[in-house]
Amino acid sequence: MARNTRNFSDLDLNFTAHPVTKDIVLRYDENAIKTSLKNLILTSNFERPFHSEIGSPIKRLLFEPATPMLAIVMKRAIVDTVNNFEPRVELLNVDVYVAEDSNAIRVTIEFKIRNTERPLSLDIVLERTR
């Protein structure tokens, strides 16, 4: 059985200060990767300076008509984004549910951190902001 010998850490993007050291708090392992996945999916292409390739077309797709084809296109975009830009995870499944009545899209991403056995899940609700 493989064990996760690496610790992953990322900055907490809320920039919360540690109560004692006053440094920015870090997120570790599962929380760091979940935050990274969410940021990747919600980042548009050309939004990051000098790395225009990082991102996904998800925000642009939110304004498309809610059809069954939209769920397929969104799923493909999420799978491509995660596979291309998050090497720490292995995707197991991506479910996209388009709720036509509430103008929202629910995305569930099931994944494993590489070299671990335990599956994890991330739920994201996407809504238009305009």
Helices and strands as residue ranges (DSSP letters): E 9-11, E 26-28, H 29-42, H 58-61, H 68-85, E 89-99, E 104-113, E 119-127
